[in-house]
Amino acid sequence: MDSNKTRVASVSSGKGGVGKTFVTISLAASFARKGERVLAVDCDLGLANMDIMLGINPKNTLKDIVFGALPVKEAIVHTKAGFDLIPGSSGIKELAHPMYEKIQDIKAVLEPVFFDYDHVLLDTGAGISEMVLQFNLMADLSIVVINRELTSLTDAYALIKVMYQVFGREFFGVVVNSASDPRDAQKIFNQLSATCKKFLGFSLTYLGHITRDEAVPRSILSREVLVLREPESAVALNCTSIVDALNVCEIQ
């Protein structure tokens, strides 16, 4: 791995409600705690919520970059969690389902600022829309967030299948969210990885898990970053383990 190269990872899920944005924020904060330069981009252009979860009321968002010709750097917000954020937009019809060409324009505008950072995390929407797929293609690594729900696994498989069959991507990292314990997480991961191996011909890479903890929804409601508020908690230690795995992950 080239230690001087910016590592760009997308964070996706087959379905909504699995904690994808919480995972993105927690990993970004965990990287920042290690002294690394981190940029998170809220790529869920129609229903962005990273700014809400962080208690930020941004002056500018991706909407202003796309439709207002605002320079990207003027939309970057430095968060209290130690990482930079480019907020997405919410409730903007034109960005809820942008045309392919518009997505390419957004990507072209964003990419030059990536080189100022060690890590870039792209918080994509859920599902297999063109917008989700294209932001995954920007990344060196696609991180797929799952939980124990059957629909989480089936929809994650659908996302991976499309990325493989349409774009030839065969390398995916998986984070199991809201797991009871490490054994439970490994079992959930094994189900998805075995399915990919059987039907697609490749296994997945296990990055780690995040323990189920009632402090998680409380931190979201209070707009606090749990890994900073409780740095010795199981969740914070889980996230540290995941970022360590990402730092040594060799992209194939």
N, C-alpha and C positions, 0 to 999 in steps of 0.2 A: 504493500500500500504506500502510495506517495503521501507522506505526512504533510506536504505543503499544499496539497490539492484540496480545494473546497469539496466537502462531501455533501451531496444533495440527496435527501431522502424524502419520499412522499409517505404520508400516513393516511391510509385508506381503510375502508371497511365495506363489506358487501351490503350491510344494512345499517340504518341509523340506530342510535341508542345504545351502542356498545361502548361508548366512552372514548371515542377517537380523539376528540378535541382535548379532553382531560389528559389523555396520554401524550398528545403533542406538546401541550403546555408543560407537563411534568418533565418530559425528556429535554425540552429546551432549557428549562430552569436547571436541570441536573447537569447538562453540558456547561452552562454558564457558571455553576458552582465550581467547576473544575478549571475555571479561568479561560475557557474557550469562547471565541467570538461566535455568536449564534444569531441567526435570523429566522424567524418564523413568518410564514406567509399564509394568511387565511384565504385559501383558494376556493372555499365554498361561496361562490360569488353571489348566489341568490339568497342564502340563509346564513350569512357569516355570524359567528358568535364568540370568537376568541376575545375580542375587545370587551364583550359583556362579562365573560368569565374572569377577566383580569381587572374589572372595574375601571375600564378606560373609556373615555368619551372622545374618540379621535376627531380631530379637525378635518383630516383628509383620509380618504380610503382609496381602494383600487378604482372605484367609480370615477374619482377625480383624475386619476392617472389615465384611464381609458377614454373618458369623454371630455375631460377638462384640460388635457395635455399638460397635466402637472408633472414635473420631474419626479421620478420615483423616490429620490432621497428626501423629498419634502413630505412624503407620506409615511416615512419610517418613524415609529414611536419607540423610544427606549422605555422598557417596562421596569417596574419595581422588582421583577423576578430576575433581572440581570441580562435579559436578551432583548433584541430588537424585534419589532413586529411591523409588518405591513398589513393593516386591517383590510378585511374584505368588506363587501357591501351587503346589505340586507333589504329585501323588499323592492329591489330594482328589477323590473320586468326584463329589461334588455340584457341584464347579466345573469338572469336565472337560467336561461337556455341560450347562451351565445352561439353564434354561427362558428363554424370551424375556423374561418379566416380571422374572426375577432379573437378567438382563443390563441391563435398563432401570434397575433399582434401583442397580446398581453404577455405571452411567454418571451417574445423578443425584447420587450421593454424591461421585464424583470431580470432576465439573466445577467446583464452586465454588473448589477450590484452584488451578485452572489460572491464574486471574487474578493469582496472585502471581509468575508467571514470564513471561519473554519467549518461550520456546519450550517446548512439551510434545511429547515423542516417545512414541507409543504402540506398543510392541513387541507386535504381535498374533501369533496363531498362524498356521500355514500353512494353505492350502486355502480352502474356501468355506463353512465352517460358519457358522451363524447368529452365533456369537460373533465370528468374524473380520469378518463383514460389518457387524455393529453397531458394533464399535470403529472400523472405517473410516469409518462415518457420523459419528462424533464429530469427525472431523478436517476441517480446511480443505483439506488436501491428502493424497491417498493416495500414498505412496512405495512402489513395487513393486521388490523386489530380484530380479535375475535373474543367471544365469551362462550359460555357453555350452552347457550340457546341453539337449538337445531337450525333455526333460520339464519343465525349468525354464520354457522359453518357452511350451509348450503349456498348462501349468498356470497360468502368469501370465495368459495370454490368457483362460482360463476365469474367473479371478477378475475381471478387468477387464470381461469380457462380462456377468457376473452383476451387478456393481455398476452397469453402464450400463443393462441391460435391466430390472432390478428397481427400481433407485433413481434412475436418470437421471443418474448421475455420468459426466462426460465429460472430466475433467481428472485426469491421472495423471502423476506424476513417476517416472522410472525411474533406478535405479542399477545399473550392470553391475558385479558383483563378480568378483574373481579373473580379471581380463582380462590378456592377454599384454602389450598395449600400447594406446594410445589408438585406433589404427586398428581393432584387433580388437574393442574395446569398442563403437565406433561401428557396426561391421558387425552385431554381435549385437543392439544396440538397433534398428537399422534393420529387421531381420527382424520383430521384434515390432511395431514401430510401423506398418510397411507392412501387416501383417495386420489391425491394428485399423482402419487407414484403409480398407482394402478391404471388410471385413465389418461394421464398426460405424460407419464414416463419420467418424472423427476420428483424428488423430495423437496421439502421446504426447509428453511433454516430457522431453528428455534432461538429467539433472542432473549426470551425470559417471560416472566409473568408479573402481574400486579395483584397483590392480595386484596380480597374483598374486605372493605373496612368502612364502617359507618361514618368515619371522619371524612370520607371522600365527598358524599353529597353535602355534608355540612360545609366543607370548604368551598364547594361550588356556589352554594347559596350565599355564603359570606364574601364571595369573590376574592378568596385568598388562595395562594399557591401552597398546597399541602406540603410539598417536599421542602419548602422553605420554612413554613410555620412549625413543622414537626420533622426536622432533618434526621432524627434517629428513628423515625417510625418505620414500620415494615414497608409501607408504600415507598418512602424515600429510598430505602435500601434496595428495594426492587428496581427502582428507576436508575439508581447508580449502577446496578448490575447490567441493566439493559444498555446504557450508554457505553459501558466498558466493552460489551459485546459488539456494539456498533463501531467503536473505534478500532477494533481489530478485525472487523468483518472484511473479507476479501471478496470484492465484487467479481463475479464470474462472467 
